[in-house]
Amino acid sequence: MPLSINSFTKIVEVTTPTTEVDLQTLHDFVEDYMASPVGLVEDGSWDFRGDILLPNGKIEDPNNPGVFTQIILELNPEWQIQFYSGSGYTRIFGGKIFGGVGNEPMLATGTAGDITVLETQVDGVVVEVDTGSGLTAAQSTQLAEIYKRLGLDIADPITDTTAGIDSGSGDINIDRTGDGETTSTLTRQP
């Protein structure tokens, strides 16, 4: 597994064009690092041992009682996991991970189009999805409005006239004023 640990930035990095990481593999890699001479010198600000991940339980296979198929891990509140920039759609599977900086185990890459999904299976159904996009609610709204404003929503086309810009759903309502030749002012209506 192409993983590395940056103890300065406190990021577990997925370093090559990998789109999936099994949580057990991630756990094993981190445990090997922590047992290495480099890992042993960590300051241990979390629990005085320098752990990056702590086991927090197991998930039982619903079809095989007594058989545990997935792990639950808690990420140190000073650490996060990040795929490489430009990785596109990525996922972490095979268990549940929580914790990390601000209770966010994933650090967004900052590259448009990169999405990481955390899959947690309970009774055979995926119950938790975290896009890890790094967008705030306001940014998400702005992005949705830009998408609509550019007419990219096939189900809700826009009409651009000399009077303004409107959408069939009424989500877009922008009045146009000015002479239309040298000056046009667009005013968004609530």
N, C-alpha and C positions, 0 to 999 in steps of 0.2 A: 504494500500500500504506500503510495507516494505521500507521506506525511512528514512534517517537521515541526519542531517546537521552538518558538522564539520566546525565550524567557524574559527578554527585555520588554517586548510589547505585550507579553502574556497572551499570545495567540497560538493555537494549534492550527497549523496551516496545511491545507491540502495543496500540494505544490505542483502537480502536473495535470494535464487535461483528464481528470477523473471526474465522473459525474455522480458516482454513488460511493458512499462510505458505510460499511457495516459497523454498527455501534460496538460490537464485540471486538472487531479488529482495531477500532480506535482505542478502546479500553486497553487492549493488550499492548499496543504501541506506547501509550502513555505510561503504563506500568513498567515497561522495559526502560523507558527514558528515566523514570523516577528512580529505578534501581541502578542506573549507570552513575559513574563518578560525577558527571555534569549535573544530573538530576539530584544527587545527594547534597549538593551545595546550595540548593534553593533555600531561600530564607524562611519558608514555611509560615507566612503571615496568616494563613487560613486556620490551620490546626496544629501548628508547630512541627509539622512533618513535611510541609511543602507539597502536599497532594494537589494535583490538578483536577482529578476526578475521584469521587468516592462512590463505591457501590451503595445502592439505596434499596435494593430488592430485586425480585425476579417476576416475570410474567409467565403464568402457567398456560400451557397449550389447552384451549377449551375442548379440544377433541381427545386429549390424552391427559386425564387428571394425574397430577403428580409429576408430569414432565414439564420442566421449565425451559422455554425456548427463547426468551428474550430477557434482557437485563434492563435495570433502571439505574441510571447514573446521575449523580449530582455534580455539576461543574462548579469549580471554585468561583466565588463571586468576583474575583479579579481577572478571570480568564474568559476567552471566547474562542469559537471555532470559525475559520474562514476558508472558503474555497478560493481558488485563484481567480483573479479578475478576468472576465470574459468567458467564464465557464458555462454560462447559459443556465439551463434548468438542471439543478442538482438536488440530491436528496440524501438524508441520513436515515437509515432503516435498521430494523433488528432490535428495537428496544425503545426506551424513553429516556430522554436527557432533559434536565432542567437546571436552572441556576444560571451562572454567568453574570457578566456585568449588567446591572439593572434587570436581572432575571431574564435576560436574553442570551441564550447560549450561542446564537449565530451572530457573526459580524458581517453586515452587508459589504459587498466588494466595492460598491460605489459606481459600478459599471451598469449602464442601462441594459435591461434584459436579463440580468443575473437574478435568478430566483432559487432559493433553497427551501426545500420542504422537509419538515421533520415528521416522519411517519411513526405513529404509535398504534399498534394493533391491540385491541381488546375484544375478545370473543370474535376474532376474525374480521373485524371492521376497523377501518382507519378512522380514528376519532380525533386526532389533533393534527392540524396543518398550520405551519407558521411560514409565511412567505419570506420573512427575513429581508424584505425589500428595503427597509430603512426609511420608508416614507412616513411622514407624520400624517395625521388625518387631514390637515389643511392642504398638504402637498398632494395627497391622494385625490382630494376634491378638485384641485387645480388641474391635475393631469386628466381627470375624467372630463372636465370642462373643455380643455384643449382638444381632446379626442373628439368630442361632440362638435366643437366650434369648427374644426377642420373638415367636418362632414364625413368622418371615418366610420360612424355608426350607420351601417346599412339599413337598420331597422328604423332609424330616425333621421332622414335626410334634412339638410338645411336649405333654405331659400334665401338667396342674396339679391336684394333689389335696391333701387335707389333710396327707398325709405328705410331700409335696415336689413337685419339678418334675423331670421326666425327658423325654428324647427317645428316639425309636425307635432311633437309631444309638448311643446311650449317650454321645454327646458332652456332653450336659447331664445332670447328676446333682446335684440340690440337695435336701438334707434340710430339712424344716420342723419346728421345735420351738416350744414355747410353748402357751398355751391356745387360740390361734386367734381369740380375741375381742378381747383387749386387747393381746396381744403375740404376734408371730410372728417367729421368727429363722430366716433362711435361711442355711444353711451349705453352701458349695460343696464337693463331694467330688472328690478327684483323679481 
